[in-house]
Amino acid sequence: MGGDHWVFDVGCAAVGVFLAAFPRLSYRSGMKLISWNVNGVRAVLKKGLLDFLAHHDADIVCLQETKAHPDDVPLTWPQGYQPYWNWAEKKGYSGVLTLTRQTPLSVTRGIGHDHHDREGRVLTTEFEDFFLVNVYVPNSQRELTRLKYRQDWDRDFLLYLQGLEKRKPVVFCGDLNVAHMEIDLARPKDNVKNHGFTPEERAGFTAVMAAGFIDTFRFFEPGPGHYTWWSQMNNARTRNVGWRIDYFVCSAALRPRLASAHIYPEAHGSDHCPVGLVLKTGEEKVARKKK
């Protein structure tokens, strides 16, 4: 357990890619969450990120692979968003950013292990009725040089999630760097031993499901052809030869609040596209019970 993992009470502040019709929802209609590996926040800001935020009007936006320190982005974020960052010790590497209109009860950087937390991959924001974990899971690398480390990460991250669940339900989202099932990539047979689709990485995600968590996109959509990442070679995105490696996952206790889950392949600006989740609010649940 280590020093890079810390919690602070919130009191700090300082985050378009425009497109895809995502209907605006009032708070009464649901809480809208979006997650996106932007492959460099400074780069995507030049490609329309602020337009994207204005158009989609989400309550919370989680960005991964930001590759920046807050001082690198001297910006007053629009739309009432408060930014909360975690960054890697290595400059221009990894990093996550959570933009929220609702002030969290607390914010935690890391998962409590120095050897994981120095890469700035996890940021947890606590709200009244759930924890939101923004995560950029380590890539096991083309030659699988980090596969053993990835297995250690998967185990420790699941333990971290389970620790949070003892206090309240959890939503976690981000680039998980794994296509779980064959349906989650266009060419599974060609990629069985490739990073992102090894038996070991898939088993890590299976363990999360076995612990009771829900892959929210698959909760609503059982069909093929839905991807969130495409190689930048061979016109893969236009041909939709992709992988689904970006997720919203939630505790089973939140199942009654799942309203919809989305993938937005029309959103460009990164080799990944955004994913979304809408949660029914407590007000809606109360209203239904009264009927």
NULONU-414521 format. One record per residue (C-alpha): residue in three letters; y negated, x, z. Coordinates in steps of 0.1 Angstrom, whole numbers, padded with zeros to 4 digits, always signed. Example, Ala and Ser with C-alpha at 12.3 -4.5 7.8 and 13.67 -1.06 7.14 Angstrom:
<nodes>
ALA+0045+0123+0078;SER+0011+0137+0071;
</nodes>
This chain:
<nodes>
MET+0000+0000+0000;GLY-0033+0015-0008;GLY-0070+0019-0007;ASP-0079+0005-0041;HIS-0068-0030-0029;TRP-0096-0048-0011;VAL-0110-0082-0005;PHE-0146-0091-0002;ASP-0164-0123+0006;VAL-0184-0134-0024;GLY-0221-0126-0027;CYS-0224-0105-0058;ALA-0235-0113-0094;ALA-0242-0099-0129;VAL-0203-0112-0189;GLY-0192-0155-0288;VAL-0162-0150-0318;PHE-0173-0184-0321;LEU-0150-0212-0333;ALA-0121-0235-0326;ALA-0128-0270-0315;PHE-0120-0272-0278;PRO-0134-0305-0265;ARG-0160-0302-0237;LEU-0147-0317-0205;SER-0167-0328-0175;TYR-0155-0318-0141;ARG-0142-0353-0136;SER-0120-0349-0167;GLY-0105-0316-0155;MET-0111-0280-0147;LYS-0110-0259-0179;LEU-0097-0223-0178;ILE-0097-0198-0206;SER-0080-0164-0208;TRP-0086-0137-0235;ASN-0076-0101-0241;VAL-0109-0091-0258;ASN-0098-0054-0265;GLY-0132-0042-0253;VAL-0159-0065-0239;ARG-0188-0045-0254;ALA-0172-0048-0288;VAL-0166-0086-0286;LEU-0201-0092-0273;LYS-0213-0080-0307;LYS-0189-0104-0324;GLY-0201-0136-0308;LEU-0186-0138-0273;LEU-0217-0155-0259;ASP-0215-0182-0286;PHE-0178-0186-0278;LEU-0187-0192-0241;ALA-0214-0217-0249;HIS-0192-0236-0274;HIS-0161-0239-0252;ASP-0179-0246-0219;ALA-0150-0235-0197;ASP-0153-0236-0159;ILE-0136-0202-0156;VAL-0131-0175-0182;CYS-0107-0145-0176;LEU-0110-0115-0199;GLN-0086-0086-0201;GLU-0088-0051-0215;THR-0125-0050-0210;LYS-0127-0012-0211;ALA-0159-0012-0192;HIS-0176-0008-0158;PRO-0202-0035-0148;ASP-0230-0009-0153;ASP-0219-0006-0189;VAL-0228-0042-0195;PRO-0263-0049-0181;LEU-0263-0085-0189;THR-0273-0117-0171;TRP-0244-0140-0180;PRO-0253-0174-0194;GLN-0240-0209-0187;GLY-0242-0203-0149;TYR-0213-0178-0149;GLN-0209-0154-0120;PRO-0190-0122-0131;TYR-0164-0105-0110;TRP-0150-0072-0123;ASN-0122-0048-0117;TRP-0121-0016-0137;ALA-0099+0015-0141;GLU-0106+0049-0127;LYS-0101+0062-0163;LYS-0133+0054-0182;GLY-0130+0030-0212;TYR-0095+0019-0202;SER-0079-0014-0191;GLY-0100-0035-0168;VAL-0104-0073-0162;LEU-0134-0096-0158;THR-0135-0132-0144;LEU-0165-0154-0151;THR-0167-0185-0130;ARG-0193-0212-0124;GLN-0178-0220-0090;THR-0183-0194-0063;PRO-0149-0181-0051;LEU-0141-0181-0014;SER-0130-0145-0018;VAL-0122-0119-0044;THR-0095-0093-0043;ARG-0091-0063-0065;GLY-0056-0050-0071;ILE-0022-0059-0055;GLY-0022-0034-0027;HIS-0005-0004-0043;ASP-0026+0026-0052;HIS-0004+0037-0081;HIS-0009+0003-0097;ASP-0044-0004-0086;ARG-0061+0027-0100;GLU-0058+0011-0135;GLY-0079-0019-0127;ARG-0054-0045-0139;VAL-0057-0074-0114;LEU-0085-0095-0100;THR-0078-0125-0077;THR-0103-0152-0071;GLU-0096-0177-0043;PHE-0107-0213-0046;GLU-0103-0242-0023;ASP-0069-0253-0036;PHE-0055-0224-0055;PHE-0057-0187-0062;LEU-0065-0175-0098;VAL-0051-0141-0107;ASN-0065-0124-0138;VAL-0040-0098-0149;TYR-0036-0072-0177;VAL+0001-0062-0174;PRO+0010-0026-0183;ASN+0023-0019-0218;SER+0057-0001-0217;GLN+0045+0019-0248;ARG+0060+0024-0283;GLU+0086+0050-0271;LEU+0092+0030-0239;THR+0078+0059-0219;ARG+0064+0035-0193;LEU+0094+0011-0192;LYS+0105+0022-0158;TYR+0070+0019-0145;ARG+0067-0015-0160;GLN+0098-0026-0142;ASP+0083-0014-0109;TRP+0051-0032-0118;ASP+0069-0065-0125;ARG+0087-0064-0092;ASP+0056-0056-0072;PHE+0034-0081-0090;LEU+0059-0109-0084;LEU+0060-0100-0047;TYR+0022-0101-0047;LEU+0022-0136-0062;GLN+0048-0148-0038;GLY+0026-0135-0009;LEU-0003-0156-0022;GLU+0019-0186-0026;LYS+0026-0186+0011;ARG-0011-0195+0016;LYS-0018-0218-0014;PRO-0007-0224-0050;VAL-0013-0197-0077;VAL-0024-0197-0113;PHE-0021-0164-0130;CYS-0032-0157-0166;GLY-0037-0128-0190;ASP-0020-0104-0213;LEU+0015-0102-0199;ASN+0027-0078-0226;VAL+0060-0096-0231;ALA+0073-0122-0255;HIS+0098-0141-0232;MET+0121-0158-0256;GLU+0130-0154-0292;ILE+0108-0184-0300;ASP+0078-0164-0287;LEU+0077-0140-0317;ALA+0080-0143-0354;ARG+0107-0117-0359;PRO+0129-0114-0327;LYS+0159-0097-0343;ASP+0137-0069-0356;ASN+0121-0063-0322;VAL+0150-0065-0296;LYS+0145-0029-0284;ASN+0108-0027-0290;HIS+0082-0026-0263;GLY+0072-0061-0253;PHE+0106-0076-0261;THR+0131-0053-0243;PRO+0157-0070-0222;GLU+0141-0053-0191;GLU+0107-0068-0198;ARG+0121-0102-0206;ALA+0141-0101-0174;GLY+0109-0094-0155;PHE+0094-0126-0168;THR+0126-0145-0162;ALA+0124-0135-0126;VAL+0090-0151-0124;MET+0103-0183-0138;ALA+0133-0182-0114;ALA+0108-0179-0086;GLY+0096-0214-0095;PHE+0065-0206-0117;ILE+0058-0226-0148;ASP+0049-0212-0182;THR+0023-0239-0189;PHE+0022-0236-0227;ARG+0059-0242-0229;PHE+0056-0271-0204;PHE+0037-0289-0232;GLU+0049-0273-0264;PRO+0086-0264-0271;GLY+0081-0256-0307;PRO+0079-0222-0327;GLY+0051-0206-0346;HIS+0026-0203-0317;TYR+0013-0168-0312;THR-0015-0150-0294;TRP-0013-0114-0307;TRP-0009-0100-0342;SER-0006-0065-0355;GLN-0037-0053-0374;MET-0014-0041-0402;ASN+0001-0058-0432;ASN-0021-0089-0429;ALA+0000-0101-0400;ARG-0025-0125-0386;THR-0031-0143-0419;ARG+0006-0146-0424;ASN+0011-0156-0387;VAL+0036-0129-0380;GLY+0028-0127-0343;TRP+0038-0126-0307;ARG+0030-0149-0278;ILE+0022-0125-0250;ASP-0008-0142-0234;TYR-0001-0169-0208;PHE-0012-0192-0181;VAL+0015-0195-0155;CYS+0013-0216-0123;SER+0031-0225-0091;ALA+0054-0255-0092;ALA+0032-0272-0067;LEU+0005-0275-0094;ARG+0028-0293-0119;PRO+0012-0327-0112;ARG-0022-0312-0121;LEU-0012-0299-0155;ALA-0033-0318-0181;SER-0030-0296-0212;ALA-0024-0260-0224;HIS-0038-0244-0256;ILE-0037-0215-0279;TYR-0068-0208-0301;PRO-0057-0187-0331;GLU-0089-0195-0349;ALA-0109-0174-0324;HIS-0113-0139-0339;GLY-0130-0108-0324;SER-0098-0092-0310;ASP-0062-0087-0320;HIS-0054-0113-0294;CYS-0067-0149-0294;PRO-0077-0169-0263;VAL-0054-0193-0244;GLY-0064-0222-0223;LEU-0053-0245-0195;VAL-0068-0277-0182;LEU-0061-0288-0146;LYS-0066-0323-0134;THR-0090-0323-0105;GLY-0084-0335-0070;GLU-0107-0365-0078;GLU-0084-0376-0105;LYS-0053-0374-0083;VAL-0070-0395-0056;ALA-0080-0421-0082;ARG-0045-0424-0095;LYS-0030-0429-0061;LYS-0054-0458-0054;LYS-0042-0477-0084;
</nodes>
